[in-house]
Amino acid sequence: MCDAYTRRILTSPAIRPSEKASPATLLSSLITLSDTICSYKSKPFYSNARNAKDSLLLVGNILVFLEDIRRDQTGLSGAMILSLSELHYVFQKLRFLLEDCTKSDARMWMLTRSEKVSNQFRAIFRSITVVLDVLPLDSIHVSVESKELMGLVKNQALSSKLGFRPEDQRVMEHLTSILDQLEHQMVPDRNNLKRVLDYLGISSWTECNKEIKFLDSEIMSERSTTKKSDLGILSSLMGLMIYSRCTVFTTVDIERFTISGDTHESTSSHLNKSLNVDDFRCPISLEIMSDPVTLTTGHTYDRSSIEKWFRSGNLTCPKTGEKVNSSNLVSNLCIRSIIKQYCHENGIPVTESVDSNRNRDTTNTDTGGSVAAEAAIKMAVEYLIDRLVFGTNEVKHKATYEIRMLSKTSVFNRACLVESGVVPSLLDLLCVKNPKIQENAIAALLNLSKYSKTKKVLVENGGLELILEVAQNGLRMEARQHAAGTLFYLASVDEYRDIIGKIPRSIPVLMELVQEGTNRCKKNALVAIFGLLMYPENHWKAVAAGIVPLLVDLLRSPCQHEDLLIDSLAILATLAEKSDGTLAILSCGALHVILDVVASTSSRAAREHCVTLLLAMCTNGGGDVVHVLVSNSALMGPLYSLLTGGSRASKKASSLIRILHEFNEKNASSGTRHPIHFQEQFVDVW
């Protein structure tokens, strides 16, 4: 049977039992399935309760009959086996439907689908009636009571008045009225909203948040379909539930709210044990995939990279060479979810590509997905900003937390927040001596800084010094980490790289975080430094601040996190592009450290940065550097491993091999040849 947890709600991936299954196996499986269905008696139904209970009564009676058959399975006719097989198929559908009706995070969505669900119950009852009609009772050895029971069950199935429950209908009318009010830019009637929430048993912040998470996952799935028929109502419901979470539930009833303001349960320990960042890199671009898609060959690529590959006239899978249909790209939502979680847990910023965003629905770019959703978010934002300014510390804590969550989810939410003037208020809260408020405020600013218009607002309101102050003296390391991440996004603008670089403490503060912070904090600080180095004037400032010895010490660390190793090498490679950077690296005795990294790392990205670094050092450091490289025979294997493909790294590896080869030949002619172990068939000299 299909795993129910891999399917979308209100779908029924039932499969007919194999014709090769023995009667005993079929009967045993049917009884087990019936037991599973009957177990739903103990679960709450938030809508379609009467239909569900009628179906449970029906299956319970049929189960008595099936148990009677199992006691004497002799002489089961072909007609009986066909009937049992059909019953098994129908019961699978019923099981999926009951599972959906009891989902604790889909109450609102199931209410809106009540009529459709009611029709599905009717269809299942009709199918059961057909099976019971053709059931050859005379051909089996069961008690008279069992046969009479099946007659009663048949009559029960025929006479059941399944339909749209009046109570469901009334609550649906309240919900429709609320959504209509939102579409007309009106604040929802609070009494009606409470009636809907109470009817569905959504009585806490956590239960409301579960509904939001479910609706978000459904919206993501809906975007990947062609029709997108449910996208509008899903977006409206999500907007309403976000509004409810912000305005109805004043208390956040989760433990982590008082600890770090994050709602997800960390699974980083499990992810980090089994995965590394290279698992998430596109085989074409070697960058972390932001929108992974899978070809018919089974291989996964980032959407923007594979589409560029196809536009270049290639109609094959880059890995296998098999011909593929360029239009048949399937979004790999599972991989995307894992990448998102892994990067979040490890503090890895992932910038979504332009092509990736183009392929997303507008609900995640510049609109809220529906008129009602947009109105709900705007009203929630207005409510939160008011609490942010005039509330008590506890109210401000809750408001900053909600803003933090809102700013994580979509560009539309960020735009609403920024255009409503939330940034100055959040900046003011960075100075509050409350660690929870400060952390939520800087985390929200980090999320908002991903939105292009935020950066200007931050800088114009004196945000740079305030953010640097949190990075240096934040009340919690998490707050300092978020401040470093915010500086990274600000450093994506060339003008702000210059401004940040001119603040004397900026680079030293980030270096301090690299020394003292957690791995995620170090990561954010390193990428922020790397961003600042994109402005050439910041090179000498970083060198003068002592960045090189710090990075070399990171490379020497035996237990270094792979991402930090890669980032450190990337910064050193950038610094080595200038002669003063190369000199500083050589002065620290880093050449042999880098060679050790090349020989020991399994990360292609780390090797690529090493090659870039070594090539720059050969150019700026002269023959002494080349001499050391030529003498290191262990270098050649990693260089050869980078020659495949047409990437810049392969060209640099080829250039470095050529330099070493020419140096070796030159010394050979003068009688001082240093042996170098070339494998000529792999060398691609440019």
C-alpha positions as CSV (number, residue, x, y, z in Angstrom):
1,M,0.0,0.0,0.0
2,C,1.2,3.5,-0.7
3,D,2.7,5.4,2.3
4,A,0.0,7.8,3.3
5,Y,2.5,10.4,4.5
6,T,4.0,10.9,1.0
7,R,0.7,12.0,-0.5
8,R,-1.2,15.3,-0.6
9,I,-4.3,15.6,1.5
10,L,-7.6,14.5,-0.1
11,T,-5.9,12.2,-2.6
12,S,-6.4,8.5,-2.5
13,P,-3.4,6.5,-3.8
14,A,-5.2,3.2,-3.2
15,I,-4.0,0.1,-5.2
16,R,-5.8,-3.1,-5.9
17,P,-4.4,-6.2,-4.2
18,S,-2.3,-8.4,-6.3
19,E,-4.1,-11.2,-8.1
20,K,-1.3,-13.5,-7.0
21,A,-2.0,-13.0,-3.3
22,S,-3.3,-16.1,-1.6
23,P,-6.9,-15.9,-0.1
24,A,-5.4,-16.2,3.4
25,T,-3.0,-13.3,2.8
26,L,-5.8,-11.2,1.3
27,L,-8.2,-11.9,4.1
28,S,-5.5,-11.2,6.8
29,S,-4.6,-7.9,5.1
30,L,-8.2,-6.9,4.9
31,I,-8.8,-7.6,8.6
32,T,-5.7,-5.6,9.5
33,L,-6.9,-2.7,7.4
34,S,-10.3,-2.9,9.0
35,D,-8.8,-2.8,12.5
36,T,-6.8,0.3,11.4
37,I,-9.9,2.0,10.3
38,C,-11.8,1.1,13.5
39,S,-8.9,2.7,15.5
40,Y,-10.1,6.1,14.3
41,K,-13.0,5.8,16.7
42,S,-10.8,7.3,19.4
43,K,-9.7,10.3,17.3
44,P,-11.5,13.6,17.0
45,F,-13.2,14.7,13.8
46,Y,-13.4,18.4,13.3
47,S,-15.7,18.3,10.4
48,N,-17.8,15.6,8.6
49,A,-18.0,13.9,12.0
50,R,-21.4,12.2,11.4
51,N,-20.3,10.8,8.0
52,A,-17.1,9.5,9.6
53,K,-18.8,7.8,12.5
54,D,-21.3,6.2,10.2
55,S,-18.5,4.7,8.2
56,L,-16.7,3.5,11.3
57,L,-19.9,1.7,12.4
58,L,-20.2,0.1,9.0
59,V,-16.6,-1.2,9.0
60,G,-16.9,-2.4,12.5
61,N,-19.9,-4.7,11.5
62,I,-18.1,-5.9,8.4
63,L,-15.0,-6.7,10.5
64,V,-17.2,-9.2,12.6
65,F,-18.1,-10.9,9.3
66,L,-14.5,-11.1,8.2
67,E,-13.3,-12.6,11.5
68,D,-16.0,-15.2,11.1
69,I,-14.7,-16.1,7.6
70,R,-11.1,-16.3,8.9
71,R,-12.1,-19.1,11.3
72,D,-13.0,-21.3,8.3
73,Q,-11.4,-20.3,5.1
74,T,-12.0,-23.5,3.2
75,G,-13.7,-23.3,-0.1
76,L,-13.5,-19.5,-0.8
77,S,-14.8,-19.2,-4.3
78,G,-13.3,-17.0,-7.0
79,A,-16.3,-14.6,-6.7
80,M,-15.7,-14.3,-2.9
81,I,-12.0,-13.5,-3.5
82,L,-12.9,-10.9,-6.0
83,S,-15.4,-9.3,-3.6
84,L,-12.8,-9.3,-0.8
85,S,-10.3,-7.7,-3.1
86,E,-12.7,-5.0,-4.1
87,L,-13.6,-4.4,-0.5
88,H,-9.8,-4.0,0.3
89,Y,-9.5,-1.4,-2.4
90,V,-12.5,0.6,-1.1
91,F,-11.3,0.4,2.5
92,Q,-8.0,1.8,1.5
93,K,-9.8,4.9,0.2
94,L,-11.8,5.1,3.4
95,R,-8.6,4.9,5.5
96,F,-7.0,7.8,3.7
97,L,-10.2,9.9,4.0
98,L,-10.5,9.2,7.7
99,E,-6.8,10.1,8.2
100,D,-7.4,13.4,6.5
101,C,-10.5,14.1,8.6
102,T,-8.5,13.7,11.8
103,K,-5.4,15.6,10.8
104,S,-4.8,18.0,13.6
105,D,-3.0,20.6,11.4
106,A,-5.5,20.6,8.5
107,R,-8.8,21.5,10.3
108,M,-9.4,24.7,8.5
109,W,-8.7,23.2,5.1
110,M,-10.9,20.2,5.7
111,L,-13.7,22.5,6.8
112,T,-13.5,24.3,3.5
113,R,-13.5,21.0,1.7
114,S,-16.4,19.6,3.7
115,E,-18.8,19.2,0.7
116,K,-16.1,17.4,-1.3
117,V,-15.4,15.2,1.6
118,S,-19.0,14.4,2.1
119,N,-19.2,13.4,-1.6
120,Q,-16.3,11.1,-1.1
121,F,-18.0,9.4,1.8
122,R,-21.1,8.9,-0.4
123,A,-19.0,7.3,-3.1
124,I,-17.3,5.0,-0.7
125,F,-20.7,3.9,0.8
126,R,-22.0,3.2,-2.8
127,S,-18.9,1.1,-3.5
128,I,-19.4,-0.9,-0.3
129,T,-23.1,-1.4,-1.2
130,V,-22.1,-2.8,-4.7
131,V,-19.6,-5.2,-3.0
132,L,-22.2,-6.4,-0.6
133,D,-24.7,-6.9,-3.4
134,V,-22.4,-9.3,-5.2
135,L,-21.0,-11.0,-2.1
136,P,-21.7,-14.8,-2.6
137,L,-22.9,-15.4,1.0
138,D,-24.3,-18.9,0.1
139,S,-20.9,-20.2,-1.0
140,I,-19.1,-19.6,2.4
141,H,-19.3,-21.4,5.8
142,V,-20.2,-18.7,8.3
143,S,-22.9,-18.5,10.9
144,V,-26.4,-17.5,10.1
145,E,-26.0,-14.5,12.4
146,S,-23.0,-13.3,10.3
147,K,-25.0,-13.6,7.1
148,E,-27.9,-11.7,8.7
149,L,-25.5,-9.1,9.9
150,M,-24.2,-8.5,6.4
151,G,-27.8,-8.0,5.3
152,L,-28.3,-5.4,7.9
153,V,-25.0,-3.7,6.9
154,K,-26.1,-3.6,3.3
155,N,-29.4,-1.9,4.4
156,Q,-27.4,0.5,6.6
157,A,-25.2,1.5,3.7
158,L,-28.2,2.0,1.5
159,S,-30.2,4.0,4.0
160,S,-27.3,6.2,5.4
161,K,-28.2,9.8,5.0
162,L,-24.7,11.1,4.3
163,G,-24.4,14.8,3.7
164,F,-23.0,18.2,4.5
165,R,-23.5,18.4,8.3
166,P,-25.6,21.5,9.2
167,E,-23.1,22.5,11.9
168,D,-20.3,22.4,9.3
169,Q,-22.5,24.5,7.0
170,R,-23.1,27.2,9.6
171,V,-19.4,27.5,10.5
172,M,-18.5,27.6,6.8
173,E,-20.9,30.5,6.4
174,H,-19.0,32.3,9.2
175,L,-15.7,31.6,7.5
176,T,-17.0,32.7,4.1
177,S,-18.2,36.0,5.7
178,I,-14.7,36.5,7.3
179,L,-12.9,36.0,4.0
180,D,-15.4,38.3,2.2
181,Q,-14.6,41.0,4.8
182,L,-10.9,40.6,4.2
183,E,-11.4,40.9,0.5
184,H,-13.2,44.2,1.1
185,Q,-10.3,45.4,3.3
186,M,-12.4,45.1,6.5
187,V,-11.2,43.9,9.8
188,P,-12.8,40.4,10.4
189,D,-15.6,40.1,12.8
190,R,-13.9,38.9,16.0
191,N,-16.9,36.9,17.3
192,N,-17.3,35.0,14.0
193,L,-13.6,34.4,13.9
194,K,-13.7,33.0,17.5
195,R,-16.7,30.8,16.5
196,V,-14.8,29.2,13.6
197,L,-11.6,28.7,15.7
198,D,-13.5,27.2,18.7
199,Y,-15.6,24.9,16.4
200,L,-12.4,23.5,15.0
201,G,-10.7,23.3,18.4
202,I,-7.9,25.7,17.4
203,S,-7.5,27.1,20.9
204,S,-3.8,27.9,21.2
205,W,-0.9,29.6,19.3
206,T,0.7,26.3,18.6
207,E,-2.4,24.8,17.1
208,C,-2.8,27.9,14.9
209,N,0.8,27.7,13.8
210,K,0.4,24.1,12.8
211,E,-2.4,25.1,10.5
212,I,-0.2,27.8,9.0
213,K,2.6,25.3,8.4
214,F,0.2,22.8,6.8
215,L,-1.3,25.5,4.5
216,D,2.2,26.6,3.5
217,S,3.1,23.1,2.5
218,E,-0.1,22.8,0.5
219,I,0.6,26.1,-1.2
220,M,4.1,24.9,-2.1
221,S,2.7,21.7,-3.6
222,E,0.0,23.6,-5.4
223,R,2.6,25.9,-7.1
224,S,4.2,22.8,-8.6
225,T,1.0,21.8,-10.4
226,T,-0.2,23.2,-13.7
227,K,-3.8,24.1,-12.7
228,K,-3.2,25.8,-9.4
229,S,-7.0,25.7,-8.8
230,D,-6.8,25.8,-5.0
231,L,-4.0,28.3,-4.7
232,G,-6.3,31.3,-4.0
233,I,-8.3,29.7,-1.2
234,L,-5.2,28.2,0.4
235,S,-3.5,31.6,0.4
236,S,-6.6,33.3,1.8
237,L,-6.8,30.7,4.6
238,M,-3.1,31.0,5.4
239,G,-3.4,34.8,5.6
240,L,-6.4,34.5,7.9
241,M,-4.6,32.0,10.2
242,I,-1.5,34.3,10.3
243,Y,-3.8,37.2,11.3
244,S,-5.4,35.0,14.0
245,R,-2.0,33.8,15.3
246,C,-0.9,37.5,15.7
247,T,-4.1,39.0,17.0
248,V,-6.2,36.3,18.7
249,F,-3.5,34.3,20.6
250,T,-1.6,36.6,22.9
251,T,0.5,33.8,24.5
252,V,3.0,31.6,22.6
253,D,2.7,28.2,24.3
254,I,6.0,26.7,23.2
255,E,9.0,26.2,25.3
256,R,11.5,27.5,22.7
257,F,9.7,30.8,22.6
258,T,11.3,31.7,25.9
259,I,14.7,30.3,25.0
260,S,15.6,31.4,21.5
261,G,12.5,32.5,19.7
262,D,12.6,29.7,17.2
263,T,9.8,27.3,16.6
264,H,11.3,24.4,14.8
265,E,12.8,21.5,16.6
266,S,16.4,21.2,15.6
267,T,17.4,18.1,13.7
268,S,20.8,19.4,12.8
269,S,22.6,16.7,14.7
270,H,20.9,14.0,12.5
271,L,21.5,16.0,9.3
272,N,25.1,16.8,10.1
273,K,25.9,13.2,10.8
274,S,24.8,12.0,7.4
275,L,25.1,14.9,5.1
276,N,27.6,17.6,4.1
277,V,27.2,20.7,2.0
278,D,28.6,19.1,-1.1
279,D,25.6,16.8,-1.3
280,F,23.5,19.9,-2.1
281,R,25.7,21.4,-4.8
282,C,24.5,21.5,-8.4
283,P,26.7,19.3,-10.6
284,I,26.8,22.1,-13.1
285,S,27.4,25.3,-11.1
286,L,28.8,23.6,-8.0
287,E,26.7,26.1,-6.0
288,I,24.1,25.1,-3.4
289,M,20.9,24.4,-5.2
290,S,18.1,26.8,-4.5
291,D,15.5,25.2,-6.8
292,P,16.4,21.6,-7.3
293,V,14.8,19.8,-10.2
294,T,15.1,16.1,-11.3
295,L,15.4,14.9,-14.8
296,T,14.0,11.6,-16.1
297,T,17.5,10.1,-15.7
298,G,17.1,10.5,-12.0
299,H,19.8,13.2,-11.6
300,T,19.1,16.5,-9.8
301,Y,20.3,19.9,-10.8
302,D,19.5,23.5,-9.9
303,R,16.8,24.8,-12.2
304,S,18.7,27.9,-13.4
305,S,21.8,25.8,-14.3
306,I,20.0,23.0,-16.2
307,E,17.8,25.5,-18.1
308,K,20.9,27.4,-19.1
309,W,22.4,24.1,-20.2
310,F,19.4,23.4,-22.4
311,R,19.3,26.9,-23.8
312,S,22.9,26.4,-25.0
313,G,21.6,23.6,-27.3
314,N,22.4,20.6,-25.1
315,L,19.5,18.1,-25.0
316,T,21.2,15.5,-22.8
317,C,21.6,14.9,-19.1
318,P,25.1,16.4,-18.2
319,K,25.9,13.4,-16.0
320,T,24.7,10.4,-18.1
321,G,24.7,11.9,-21.6
322,E,21.2,10.4,-22.1
323,K,18.8,12.4,-24.3
324,V,16.1,14.1,-22.2
325,N,13.1,16.4,-22.8
326,S,14.1,19.8,-21.7
327,S,10.6,20.7,-20.7
328,N,10.3,17.7,-18.3
329,L,11.7,19.3,-15.1
330,V,10.2,18.0,-11.9
331,S,10.7,20.1,-8.8
332,N,12.3,18.0,-6.1
333,L,10.5,19.4,-3.1
334,C,12.0,16.8,-0.7
335,I,15.6,17.8,-1.6
336,R,14.7,21.5,-1.4
337,S,13.2,21.0,2.0
338,I,16.3,19.2,3.3
339,I,18.6,21.8,1.8
340,K,16.6,24.6,3.4
341,Q,16.7,22.9,6.8
342,Y,20.4,22.0,6.6
343,C,21.4,25.5,5.6
344,H,19.3,27.0,8.3
345,E,20.8,24.7,11.0
346,N,24.3,25.4,9.8
347,G,24.0,29.1,9.2
348,I,24.5,28.9,5.4
349,P,23.0,31.8,3.5
350,V,21.4,30.6,0.2
351,T,20.5,33.2,-2.4
352,E,17.8,32.2,-4.7
353,S,18.6,32.6,-8.3
354,V,16.7,34.9,-10.7
355,D,15.5,32.0,-12.8
356,S,14.4,30.2,-9.7
357,N,12.3,33.1,-8.6
358,R,10.8,33.5,-12.1
359,N,9.5,29.9,-11.9
360,R,7.8,30.5,-8.6
361,D,4.3,31.6,-8.3
362,T,3.7,35.3,-7.6
363,T,2.5,34.4,-4.1
364,N,6.1,34.2,-3.0
365,T,7.3,37.3,-4.8
366,D,5.3,40.5,-4.9
367,T,1.7,39.4,-4.0
368,G,0.1,37.5,-1.1
369,G,-1.6,35.0,-3.4
370,S,-5.1,36.4,-3.0
371,V,-6.8,39.7,-2.1
372,A,-7.9,38.3,1.2
373,A,-4.4,37.1,2.1
374,E,-2.8,40.4,1.3
375,A,-5.4,42.3,3.4
376,A,-4.9,39.8,6.3
377,I,-1.1,40.2,6.3
378,K,-1.3,44.0,6.1
379,M,-3.8,44.1,9.1
380,A,-1.6,41.7,11.1
381,V,1.5,43.9,10.4
382,E,-0.4,47.1,11.5
383,Y,-1.4,45.3,14.7
384,L,2.1,44.2,15.4
385,I,3.8,47.5,14.8
386,D,1.3,49.1,17.2
387,R,2.3,46.5,19.9
388,L,5.9,47.0,19.0
389,V,5.7,50.7,19.9
390,F,3.2,50.9,22.8
391,G,3.3,47.4,24.4
392,T,4.9,46.2,27.5
393,N,8.2,44.2,27.3
394,E,6.2,40.9,27.1
395,V,4.0,42.3,24.4
396,K,7.0,43.6,22.5
397,H,8.6,40.2,22.9
398,K,5.6,38.5,21.3
399,A,5.4,41.2,18.5
400,T,9.1,40.9,17.6
401,Y,8.7,37.2,17.5
402,E,5.7,37.4,15.2
403,I,7.6,39.9,12.9
404,R,10.5,37.6,12.9
405,M,8.4,34.7,11.7
406,L,6.5,36.8,9.2
407,S,9.8,38.1,7.7
408,K,11.1,34.6,7.1
409,T,8.4,33.4,4.8
410,S,7.9,35.5,1.7
411,V,9.0,38.6,-0.1
412,F,5.5,40.0,0.1
413,N,5.5,39.8,3.9
414,R,8.9,41.6,4.0
415,A,7.6,44.3,1.7
416,C,4.5,44.8,3.9
417,L,6.7,45.1,7.0
418,V,9.2,47.5,5.5
419,E,6.6,49.7,3.8
420,S,4.7,49.9,7.1
421,G,7.7,51.4,8.8
422,V,8.8,48.5,11.0
423,V,12.6,48.9,10.5
424,P,13.1,52.0,12.6
425,S,11.1,50.4,15.5
426,L,13.2,47.2,15.3
427,L,16.4,49.3,15.3
428,D,15.2,51.0,18.5
429,L,14.7,47.7,20.1
430,L,18.3,46.6,19.5
431,C,19.2,48.9,22.4
432,V,16.7,47.3,24.8
433,K,18.4,45.3,27.7
434,N,16.1,42.3,27.1
435,P,17.9,39.4,25.4
436,K,14.7,37.9,24.0
437,I,13.5,41.1,22.4
438,Q,17.0,42.0,21.1
439,E,17.5,38.6,19.5
440,N,14.1,38.6,17.8
441,A,14.5,42.2,16.6
442,I,17.9,41.5,15.0
443,A,16.7,38.2,13.6
444,A,13.8,40.0,12.0
445,L,16.2,42.6,10.5
446,L,18.3,39.8,9.2
447,N,15.3,38.4,7.4
448,L,14.2,41.8,6.2
449,S,17.6,42.6,4.8
450,K,17.1,40.0,2.2
451,Y,14.5,42.4,0.7
452,S,16.3,44.9,-1.6
453,K,14.5,48.0,-0.3
454,T,15.3,47.2,3.4
455,K,19.0,47.9,3.0
456,K,18.6,51.5,2.2
457,V,16.1,52.0,5.0
458,L,18.6,50.3,7.4
459,V,21.5,52.5,6.4
460,E,19.5,55.8,6.3
461,N,18.2,55.2,9.8
462,G,21.7,54.7,11.4
463,G,21.3,50.9,11.4
464,L,25.0,50.1,10.6
465,E,26.4,51.2,13.9
466,L,23.5,49.6,15.9
467,I,24.0,46.3,14.1
468,L,27.7,46.4,14.7
469,E,27.1,47.1,18.3
470,V,24.9,44.0,18.5
471,A,27.5,42.0,16.6
472,Q,30.1,43.1,19.2
473,N,28.2,43.2,22.4
474,G,24.9,41.4,21.8
475,L,23.3,40.0,25.0
476,R,23.3,36.5,23.4
477,M,25.6,34.8,20.9
478,E,22.5,34.1,18.8
479,A,21.9,37.9,18.5
480,R,25.5,38.5,17.5
481,Q,25.2,35.7,14.9
482,H,22.1,37.3,13.4
483,A,23.9,40.7,13.3
484,A,26.8,39.2,11.3
485,G,24.3,37.7,8.9
486,T,22.6,41.1,8.5
487,L,26.0,42.7,7.6
488,F,26.5,40.0,5.0
489,Y,23.3,41.0,3.2
490,L,24.1,44.7,3.5
491,A,27.5,43.9,2.0
492,S,25.8,42.6,-1.1
493,V,25.5,46.3,-2.2
494,D,28.8,47.8,-3.4
495,E,28.1,51.2,-1.9
496,Y,27.5,49.7,1.5
497,R,30.6,47.6,1.3
498,D,32.5,50.8,1.2
499,I,30.6,52.4,4.0
500,I,30.9,49.4,6.3
501,G,34.6,49.1,5.5
502,K,35.1,52.7,6.5
503,I,33.8,52.0,10.0
504,P,37.0,51.2,11.9
505,R,35.6,48.4,14.1
506,S,33.6,46.5,11.4
507,I,36.2,44.0,10.3
508,P,37.7,43.5,13.8
509,V,34.2,42.9,15.2
510,L,33.6,40.2,12.5
511,M,37.0,38.7,13.2
512,E,36.1,38.5,16.9
513,L,33.0,36.5,16.0
514,V,35.1,34.1,14.0
515,Q,37.3,33.6,17.1
516,E,34.6,33.4,19.7
517,G,31.3,32.4,18.0
518,T,29.5,29.1,17.4
519,N,29.9,27.4,14.0
520,R,26.9,29.3,12.7
521,C,28.2,32.5,14.1
522,K,31.6,31.9,12.5
523,K,29.9,31.1,9.2
524,N,27.9,34.4,9.2
525,A,31.0,36.4,10.1
526,L,33.1,34.8,7.4
527,V,30.6,35.3,4.6
528,A,30.2,38.9,5.8
529,I,34.0,39.4,5.6
530,F,34.0,37.8,2.1
531,G,31.3,40.2,1.0
532,L,33.2,43.2,2.2
533,L,36.3,42.0,0.3
534,M,34.3,42.4,-2.9
535,Y,35.2,46.1,-2.5
536,P,38.9,46.3,-3.3
537,E,39.7,49.0,-0.8
538,N,38.7,46.6,2.0
539,H,41.5,44.2,1.1
540,W,44.3,46.1,2.9
541,K,42.1,46.8,5.8
542,A,41.4,43.1,6.4
543,V,45.1,42.3,6.0
544,A,46.0,45.1,8.4
545,A,43.5,43.8,11.0
546,G,45.2,40.5,11.0
547,I,42.6,38.4,9.2
548,V,45.3,36.1,7.6
549,P,46.7,34.6,10.7
550,L,43.2,34.0,12.0
551,L,42.1,32.1,8.9
552,V,45.3,30.1,8.8
553,D,44.6,29.0,12.4
554,L,41.2,27.9,11.3
555,L,42.7,25.8,8.5
556,R,45.1,24.2,11.1
557,S,42.2,23.2,13.4
558,P,41.9,19.4,13.2
559,C,38.1,19.4,13.9
560,Q,37.1,22.3,11.7
561,H,33.6,22.4,10.2
562,E,33.9,21.8,6.4
563,D,31.9,25.0,5.6
564,L,34.2,27.1,7.7
565,L,37.2,25.5,5.9
566,I,35.7,26.4,2.5
567,D,34.8,30.0,3.5
568,S,38.3,30.5,5.0
569,L,39.9,29.3,1.8
570,A,37.6,31.5,-0.3
571,I,38.7,34.6,1.7
572,L,42.4,33.7,1.5
573,A,42.0,33.2,-2.3
574,T,40.5,36.6,-2.6
575,L,43.2,38.2,-0.5
576,A,46.0,36.4,-2.5
577,E,44.8,38.2,-5.7
578,K,46.9,41.2,-4.5
579,S,50.6,41.0,-3.7
580,D,50.2,42.2,-0.1
581,G,47.7,39.5,0.5
582,T,50.0,36.8,-0.9
583,L,52.9,38.2,1.2
584,A,50.8,38.1,4.4
585,I,49.8,34.5,3.6
586,L,53.3,33.4,3.0
587,S,54.6,35.2,6.1
588,C,52.2,33.0,8.2
589,G,53.8,29.8,6.8
590,A,50.4,29.0,5.3
591,L,51.7,27.4,2.1
592,H,52.3,24.0,3.6
593,V,49.0,24.3,5.5
594,I,47.1,24.8,2.2
595,L,49.0,21.9,0.6
596,D,47.9,19.7,3.5
597,V,44.3,20.8,3.0
598,V,44.5,20.0,-0.7
599,A,45.8,16.5,0.1
600,S,43.3,15.7,2.9
601,T,40.0,17.3,1.9
602,S,37.3,15.4,0.0
603,S,35.4,18.6,-0.8
604,R,35.6,19.7,-4.4
605,A,34.8,23.2,-3.4
606,A,37.7,23.4,-0.9
607,R,40.1,22.0,-3.5
608,E,38.9,24.6,-6.1
609,H,39.5,27.4,-3.6
610,C,42.9,25.9,-2.9
611,V,43.8,25.9,-6.6
612,T,42.7,29.5,-7.0
613,L,44.8,30.4,-4.0
614,L,47.9,28.5,-5.1
615,L,47.7,29.9,-8.6
616,A,47.5,33.5,-7.2
617,M,50.4,32.7,-4.9
618,C,52.5,31.4,-7.8
619,T,51.7,34.6,-9.8
620,N,52.5,37.0,-6.9
621,G,55.0,34.9,-4.9
622,G,57.3,33.9,-7.7
623,G,59.6,31.0,-8.1
624,D,59.9,30.2,-4.4
625,V,56.3,29.2,-4.3
626,V,56.4,27.2,-7.5
627,H,59.5,25.4,-6.2
628,V,57.6,24.2,-3.1
629,L,54.7,23.1,-5.2
630,V,56.8,21.2,-7.7
631,S,58.4,19.4,-4.8
632,N,55.1,18.2,-3.4
633,S,54.1,15.2,-5.4
634,A,50.8,14.8,-3.4
635,L,49.5,17.9,-5.1
636,M,49.1,16.4,-8.5
637,G,46.3,14.0,-7.8
638,P,43.9,16.6,-6.5
639,L,44.8,18.9,-9.5
640,Y,44.0,16.1,-12.0
641,S,40.6,15.5,-10.2
642,L,39.6,19.1,-11.1
643,L,40.4,18.9,-14.8
644,T,37.1,17.3,-15.8
645,G,34.3,19.7,-17.1
646,G,34.6,23.2,-18.4
647,S,34.4,25.2,-15.1
648,R,36.7,28.0,-14.1
649,A,38.3,25.7,-11.5
650,S,39.3,23.2,-14.2
651,K,40.9,26.0,-16.2
652,K,42.8,27.2,-13.1
653,A,43.9,23.6,-12.3
654,S,45.2,23.3,-15.9
655,S,47.0,26.6,-15.7
656,L,48.7,25.6,-12.4
657,I,49.7,22.3,-13.9
658,R,51.2,24.1,-16.8
659,I,53.2,26.5,-14.5
660,L,54.6,23.5,-12.6
661,H,55.3,21.6,-15.8
662,E,57.2,24.6,-17.3
663,F,59.1,25.2,-14.1
664,N,60.1,21.5,-14.0
665,E,61.2,21.6,-17.7
666,K,63.2,24.8,-17.2
667,N,65.1,23.3,-14.2
668,A,65.6,20.1,-16.2
669,S,67.4,21.9,-18.9
670,S,69.7,23.4,-16.3
671,G,70.3,20.1,-14.7
672,T,68.3,20.7,-11.5
673,R,65.1,18.9,-12.4
674,H,62.5,18.3,-9.7
675,P,60.5,15.2,-10.4
676,I,56.9,15.9,-10.9
677,H,54.5,13.0,-11.4
678,F,52.4,13.9,-14.5
679,Q,49.7,11.5,-15.8
680,E,49.8,12.9,-19.4
681,Q,46.6,11.4,-20.4
682,F,44.7,13.5,-17.9
683,V,46.5,16.8,-18.5
684,D,44.5,19.4,-20.4
685,V,47.0,22.2,-21.1
686,W,45.3,25.4,-22.2
